[in-house]
Amino acid sequence: MSLIADTARFLRFVFFGAVSYLCTLGLASIFIHLMGIANAKSYALTQVVMFPVNFFLNRHFVFQSRQESHLWQGFKFLSAYFLFRFVDWLVFVMFNGPFGLPYYQAIILGMSSVYPLKFLTYRSAVFGCRVPSPGLMLPDGFRTRNGLSLLAVFRKPQNSTQNPANPYSASKRTTKTTSTIHQGDTTSLANVVVLENHSLEDFIAYLEKRSRWTPALDRLLEVYKVKRKFPDMGDFRLGPNKFDQILLDWIIFIDSASDTATGELIGHGVTTRINWDQSLDNLPNGWQGAVRASYQNLQVGSTEPNTLVGLFIRIEDNFRQHGWAGNVIEQMKSVGRAAKISSLIIPLRPPSRYQKEYAAMPLAEFAALKRDDGQPRDHWVRLHVRLGAKIIGVCGASHQHAFPLKDFYQQIPSPPITQSGYALVQQRDGEWYNVYVDLEREFVLINQGCVWVQHPLRS
């Protein structure tokens, strides 16, 4: 545990503890002197009122820990609360009895001696805060660990993703703009925040500093700072996943019905930068191949990136079917133009590909499916084509996962598979996968492909 980072929490713990103590005295005084409530009842009532206040202060301001539910953290906090009430009383009895200290001195000394232990218990057992060392690799996908923002409180974060010898190790930049959607007579406005060349760790630190005042950023913390149960799908990913060790551009759309500080999250996008020779034969091996190319270029590359890769676009449920996805794509283009990049390519994961009727179809054949009007059948691919993109290729192994047979059945609620070969199975979220099963070697392979599209970056 970083002593410097922990000091920040402890100082907040002391400060808000003092605030809570003064509030407790004031509330008890009101109950006793203004409302005429007896001392014992007043004490009990004060504790009942102050408990949720103390929990809120510790959860949102001291430890800034929201990765678990309010109820579960509240239960742990309540248990620790009563435990330390008992410990406070034992220490007071010891100081006031055998040691013979005066009443108030025994109270103050008892509280002071127990306070560090209370802090450590709240930090680790109740709110689960840990600060990873800079050398630790983050787990698969979007998983992160707690406490990253505290590293930035006392020192400038060291970006371990950058190789000093790399001539294009880019500097971070944050810009703000606006975006509009027109629907009939209604115009909707979004505030847009763009963080360029920020690693996942940088992004988490940015969110943690601001999320307690901004619902949109708090929502993003829920997406990127999450505790996952072991094992999950990510633990069976094939190949290196360097998402946490590359530079990324984060595009955040915030509803401006009120303002940036209080608006809801509309959606967000994520891009990275690679060097690509524009040859279709040399397209990255899907999403994971693009991440790998970004990592390789960043660590050992000698050529400036010339291609922006869109890794992720998500629109929140309340704002779908309004056209915001197109605006996120346009903002990706703006990022590319500002960086003088020549191409934007995106490895699309078509949603309808995972419907049962299409899951076993060869990916190239699926990508060629058209509606009667000549537009792509899949709505996600169709949106990009309408925005000017061209389909330039497919990759059948954009995401690959290999499971021992026992783990496969834990992850996928499939009936027993009785013979080797390809089999259609349904995931818990309703998606269908065409998996390859080898019963002799007891493993299962899942390939999730992508359709590559390329957007023009001309103004």
C-alpha positions in Angstrom: 0.0 0.0 0.0 1.4 3.4 -1.0 1.9 5.4 2.2 1.5 8.7 0.4 -1.7 7.7 -1.3 -3.1 6.3 2.0 -2.2 9.6 3.7 -4.7 11.4 1.5 -7.5 9.1 2.5 -6.5 9.3 6.2 -6.5 13.1 6.1 -10.0 13.1 4.6 -11.0 10.5 7.2 -9.9 12.8 10.0 -11.4 15.9 8.4 -14.9 14.4 7.8 -14.6 12.6 11.2 -14.3 16.0 12.8 -17.2 17.3 10.7 -19.3 14.4 11.8 -18.3 14.9 15.5 -19.4 18.6 15.4 -22.6 17.6 13.7 -23.3 15.0 16.4 -22.7 17.5 19.2 -25.0 20.1 17.6 -27.7 17.5 16.9 -27.6 16.1 20.4 -27.8 19.7 21.8 -30.9 20.3 19.7 -32.6 17.1 20.9 -31.8 17.8 24.5 -32.1 21.6 25.0 -34.6 22.6 22.3 -36.8 19.5 22.1 -36.5 18.3 25.7 -35.6 14.7 24.9 -33.9 12.7 27.6 -30.1 12.3 27.4 -30.2 8.5 26.7 -32.9 8.8 24.0 -31.2 11.8 22.6 -28.0 9.9 22.2 -29.7 7.0 20.5 -31.6 9.2 18.2 -28.5 11.1 17.3 -26.7 7.9 16.4 -29.6 6.8 14.2 -29.6 10.1 12.3 -25.8 10.3 11.9 -25.3 6.8 10.7 -26.4 7.4 7.1 -24.6 10.7 7.1 -21.3 9.0 8.1 -21.8 6.2 5.6 -22.4 8.7 2.8 -19.3 10.8 3.7 -17.1 7.7 3.9 -18.4 6.1 0.7 -18.4 9.2 -1.5 -15.8 11.5 -0.1 -13.3 9.7 2.1 -12.8 6.4 0.3 -14.7 7.2 -3.0 -15.7 3.6 -3.3 -18.9 2.9 -5.3 -18.0 -0.4 -7.0 -20.3 -2.4 -4.6 -24.0 -1.8 -3.8 -25.1 0.6 -1.2 -26.8 -2.2 0.8 -23.8 -4.5 1.0 -21.4 -1.7 1.9 -24.0 -0.3 4.3 -24.2 -3.6 6.1 -20.4 -3.9 6.4 -20.2 -0.3 7.6 -23.0 -0.9 10.2 -21.2 -4.0 11.5 -17.9 -2.2 11.8 -19.7 0.8 13.4 -21.0 -1.3 16.2 -17.7 -3.2 16.6 -15.8 0.0 17.1 -18.4 1.4 19.5 -17.6 -1.6 21.7 -13.9 -1.3 21.2 -14.1 2.5 22.1 -15.8 1.5 25.3 -13.2 -1.2 26.2 -10.3 1.2 25.7 -12.1 3.9 27.7 -12.6 1.5 30.6 -9.0 0.6 30.5 -7.7 4.1 30.5 -10.3 5.4 33.0 -9.9 2.3 35.3 -6.5 0.6 35.7 -4.6 3.6 34.4 -6.7 6.1 36.4 -7.0 8.8 33.7 -9.7 11.5 34.2 -13.0 11.0 32.4 -12.5 13.3 29.4 -8.8 12.5 29.0 -9.7 8.8 28.8 -12.3 9.5 26.2 -10.0 11.5 24.0 -7.0 9.1 24.3 -9.2 6.1 23.7 -10.7 7.6 20.5 -7.3 8.7 19.3 -5.7 5.2 19.8 -8.6 3.4 18.1 -8.9 5.9 15.2 -6.1 4.5 13.0 -7.4 0.9 13.4 -10.9 2.2 12.5 -9.5 3.8 9.4 -7.7 0.6 8.3 -10.8 -1.5 8.8 -13.1 0.9 6.9 -10.5 1.2 4.1 -9.8 -2.5 3.5 -12.8 -4.5 4.9 -15.7 -2.1 4.3 -14.8 -0.1 1.2 -12.2 -2.4 -0.3 -9.7 0.3 -1.3 -6.3 -0.8 -2.7 -3.6 1.1 -4.5 -1.8 -1.0 -7.1 1.9 -0.6 -7.6 2.8 1.1 -10.9 4.3 -2.2 -12.1 1.1 -4.3 -11.7 -0.7 -5.3 -14.9 -4.4 -4.8 -14.8 -6.7 -7.8 -15.5 -8.4 -8.4 -18.8 -10.7 -6.0 -20.7 -12.0 -3.0 -18.8 -11.1 -4.2 -15.3 -9.2 -1.8 -13.1 -8.3 -1.5 -9.4 -9.2 1.0 -6.8 -7.3 4.1 -5.7 -5.7 5.2 -9.0 -6.8 8.8 -8.4 -4.8 9.0 -5.2 -1.6 8.4 -7.1 -2.4 11.6 -8.9 -3.1 13.6 -5.7 0.5 13.9 -4.7 2.5 13.4 -7.9 2.1 13.7 -11.6 1.1 10.3 -12.8 3.8 8.4 -14.6 2.5 7.0 -17.8 4.1 3.6 -18.0 2.6 3.0 -21.4 5.0 5.3 -23.1 8.5 4.4 -24.3 10.8 7.5 -24.0 12.7 6.4 -27.1 9.6 6.3 -29.2 9.4 9.4 -31.4 5.6 9.6 -31.3 5.0 9.1 -27.6 2.2 11.7 -27.6 1.3 14.2 -25.0 -2.1 14.2 -23.3 -4.7 16.8 -24.3 -8.2 17.5 -23.0 -10.7 19.5 -25.1 -14.4 20.4 -24.8 -17.0 21.1 -27.4 -20.7 20.7 -28.1 -22.8 18.5 -30.3 -26.4 18.7 -31.4 -29.2 16.4 -32.6 -32.2 17.6 -34.6 -35.5 15.7 -34.4 -38.3 17.5 -36.0 -38.7 20.8 -34.1 -36.6 19.6 -31.2 -32.9 20.2 -30.9 -30.9 18.3 -28.2 -27.5 19.6 -27.1 -24.6 17.6 -25.6 -21.4 18.8 -24.0 -18.5 16.7 -25.3 -15.3 16.1 -23.5 -12.4 14.5 -25.4 -9.3 13.2 -23.6 -6.6 12.4 -26.1 -3.7 10.0 -25.4 -4.9 8.9 -22.0 -4.3 5.4 -20.8 -6.9 3.5 -18.9 -5.2 4.4 -15.7 -5.2 8.1 -16.6 -8.9 7.9 -17.5 -9.8 6.3 -14.2 -7.9 9.0 -12.3 -9.7 11.7 -14.3 -13.1 10.1 -13.5 -12.4 9.6 -9.8 -11.4 13.2 -9.3 -14.7 14.5 -10.8 -17.3 11.7 -10.6 -18.8 12.6 -7.2 -20.1 15.9 -8.8 -20.9 14.5 -12.2 -23.4 11.7 -12.8 -22.1 11.0 -16.3 -18.6 10.4 -15.0 -19.9 8.3 -12.1 -21.6 6.1 -14.7 -18.4 5.7 -16.6 -16.7 4.6 -13.4 -19.3 1.8 -13.1 -18.3 0.6 -16.6 -14.5 0.8 -16.3 -13.9 0.3 -12.6 -15.7 -2.9 -11.8 -15.0 -6.0 -9.7 -15.5 -9.1 -11.7 -16.1 -12.6 -10.3 -13.4 -15.1 -11.1 -13.5 -16.8 -13.5 -15.2 -14.8 -16.2 -15.0 -14.7 -20.0 -12.0 -12.4 -19.9 -9.9 -15.0 -18.1 -10.1 -17.3 -21.1 -9.1 -14.8 -23.8 -6.4 -16.0 -26.2 -3.4 -13.8 -26.9 -2.1 -10.8 -25.1 -4.6 -8.1 -24.2 -2.7 -4.8 -23.8 -5.8 -2.5 -23.6 -4.6 -1.2 -20.2 -1.1 -0.4 -21.6 -1.9 1.7 -24.7 -2.8 5.3 -25.3 -6.4 5.9 -26.0 -8.7 8.8 -26.9 -11.9 9.0 -24.8 -14.9 10.8 -26.2 -17.6 11.6 -23.6 -21.1 12.9 -24.5 -23.0 14.5 -21.6 -26.6 15.7 -21.7 -26.7 19.4 -21.5 -30.3 19.6 -20.3 -28.8 21.1 -17.2 -25.0 21.5 -17.5 -21.8 19.5 -17.7 -21.6 19.2 -13.9 -25.0 17.5 -13.4 -25.9 16.0 -16.8 -26.5 12.4 -17.6 -24.2 10.3 -19.7 -25.4 10.1 -23.3 -22.7 7.8 -24.6 -19.0 7.5 -25.2 -16.4 6.3 -27.6 -12.8 5.0 -27.4 -10.1 5.1 -30.1 -6.5 4.3 -30.4 -3.8 5.0 -33.0 -1.7 2.7 -35.1 0.5 2.7 -38.2 -1.2 0.9 -41.1 0.1 0.7 -44.7 -3.5 1.0 -46.0 -3.2 -2.5 -47.6 -6.4 -4.6 -46.9 -4.1 -7.7 -46.6 -2.4 -6.1 -43.7 -5.5 -5.1 -41.7 -5.1 -5.8 -38.0 -6.4 -9.1 -36.7 -9.7 -7.6 -35.5 -10.2 -5.7 -32.3 -7.5 -7.5 -30.4 -5.1 -7.2 -33.2 -5.6 -3.4 -33.3 -4.9 -3.1 -29.6 -1.8 -5.2 -30.1 -0.6 -3.1 -33.0 -1.1 0.1 -30.9 1.0 -1.4 -28.1 3.8 -2.5 -30.5 3.9 0.9 -32.2 4.0 2.6 -28.8 6.7 0.5 -27.4 9.1 -0.1 -30.3 7.6 1.7 -33.3 9.6 4.3 -35.2 6.9 5.7 -37.5 4.1 8.1 -36.5 0.6 6.5 -36.5 -1.4 7.3 -39.5 -4.7 5.5 -38.6 -7.3 5.9 -36.0 -9.0 2.7 -34.8 -12.5 3.0 -33.2 -12.5 0.4 -30.4 -15.7 1.1 -28.6 -18.9 3.1 -29.0 -21.8 2.8 -26.5 -25.0 4.9 -26.2 -26.8 4.7 -22.9 -30.3 3.1 -23.1 -32.2 6.4 -22.4 -30.6 8.1 -25.4 -30.7 5.4 -28.1 -32.6 5.8 -31.3 -31.9 9.5 -31.3 -28.9 9.6 -33.6 -26.2 10.1 -31.0 -24.1 7.1 -32.2 -23.5 9.0 -35.5 -22.4 12.1 -33.6 -19.9 10.0 -31.6 -18.5 8.7 -34.9 -18.3 12.2 -36.3 -16.3 13.2 -33.2 -13.9 10.4 -33.8 -13.4 11.8 -37.2 -12.7 15.2 -35.7 -10.0 13.7 -33.4 -8.4 12.1 -36.5 -8.4 15.2 -38.5 -7.0 17.3 -35.7 -4.1 14.7 -35.3 -3.6 14.8 -39.1 -4.4 11.2 -39.4 -5.4 9.8 -42.8 -7.8 7.1 -41.9 -10.5 5.9 -39.4 -11.2 2.2 -39.3 -13.5 0.4 -37.0 -13.8 -3.4 -36.2 -17.6 -3.6 -35.9 -19.2 -6.4 -33.9 -22.6 -6.7 -35.7 -25.4 -7.4 -33.2 -27.5 -9.4 -35.6 -24.6 -11.7 -36.2 -25.4 -13.3 -32.9 -29.0 -14.1 -33.7 -29.5 -17.8 -34.1 -30.2 -17.7 -37.8 -26.9 -16.0 -38.6 -24.5 -17.3 -35.9 -23.3 -20.3 -38.0 -23.1 -18.4 -41.3 -19.6 -17.6 -42.7 -18.7 -14.1 -41.6 -17.9 -12.9 -45.2 -21.3 -14.1 -46.3 -23.0 -12.4 -43.4 -21.3 -9.1 -44.1 -22.6 -9.2 -47.7 -26.2 -9.6 -46.6 -28.4 -6.7 -47.9 -31.9 -5.5 -47.5 -34.3 -4.9 -50.4 -33.1 -1.3 -50.6 -29.4 -2.4 -51.0 -28.4 -1.4 -47.5 -26.6 -3.8 -45.2 -29.0 -6.0 -43.2 -27.3 -5.5 -39.9 -28.4 -2.1 -38.4 -25.0 -1.3 -36.9 -23.1 -1.9 -40.1 -25.9 0.0 -42.0 -25.4 3.1 -39.8 -21.7 3.3 -40.6 -22.4 2.9 -44.3 -25.0 5.7 -44.2 -22.3 7.9 -42.6 -20.0 7.3 -45.6 -18.1 4.2 -44.4 -17.0 1.4 -46.7 -16.8 -2.3 -45.8 -13.2 -3.2 -46.4 -12.9 -6.7 -44.8 -13.8 -9.2 -42.2 -11.9 -11.0 -39.4 -13.2 -14.2 -38.0 -11.1 -14.0 -34.8 -11.5 -10.5 -33.6 -12.0 -11.9 -30.1 -11.0 -15.4 -29.2 -11.7 -17.4 -26.0 -10.6 -20.9 -25.3 -12.1 -22.9 -22.4 -11.5 -26.2 -20.6 -14.8 -28.0 -21.0 -15.7 -27.7 -17.3 -15.1 -23.9 -17.4 -17.1 -23.6 -20.6 -20.2 -25.0 -19.0 -19.8 -22.6 -16.1 -19.7 -19.6 -18.4 -22.3 -20.8 -21.0 -25.5 -22.4 -19.9 -25.4 -25.0 -22.7 -26.9 -28.5 -22.6 -24.2 -31.2 -22.7 -22.5 -31.4 -26.1 -22.1 -35.0 -27.1 -19.8 -34.9 -30.1 -16.8 -32.9 -31.3 -17.2 -30.2 -34.0 -19.2 -27.0 -34.3 -22.2 -26.4 -32.1 -24.7 -23.5 -31.6 -24.9 -22.4 -28.0 -26.8 -19.5 -26.4 -25.1 -17.1 -24.0 -26.9 -15.8 -20.9 -27.6 -12.5 -22.6 -29.4 -14.2 -25.4 -26.6 -14.1 -28.0 -25.8 -17.3 -30.0 -22.3 -18.5 -30.7 -21.1 -21.1 -33.1 -18.4 -22.7 -30.9 -15.9 -25.4 -31.8 -15.8 -28.3 -29.3 -13.1 -30.9 -29.0 -14.3 -33.6 -26.6 -11.1 -35.7 -26.8 -8.9 -32.8 -25.7 -11.7 -31.3 -23.5 -11.6 -27.7 -24.8 -14.0 -25.3 -26.5 -13.0 -22.4 -28.8 -15.2 -19.3 -29.3 -14.4 -16.9 -32.1 -16.2 -13.5 -32.3 -15.5 -11.9 -35.6 -15.7 -8.3 -36.8 -16.6 -6.4 -40.0 -14.0 -3.8 -40.8 -15.3 -0.5 -42.1 -13.3 2.6 -43.1 -14.6 6.2 -42.7 -13.3 9.0 -44.8 -11.6 11.8 -42.9 -12.0 14.6 -45.4 -13.7 17.7 -43.9 
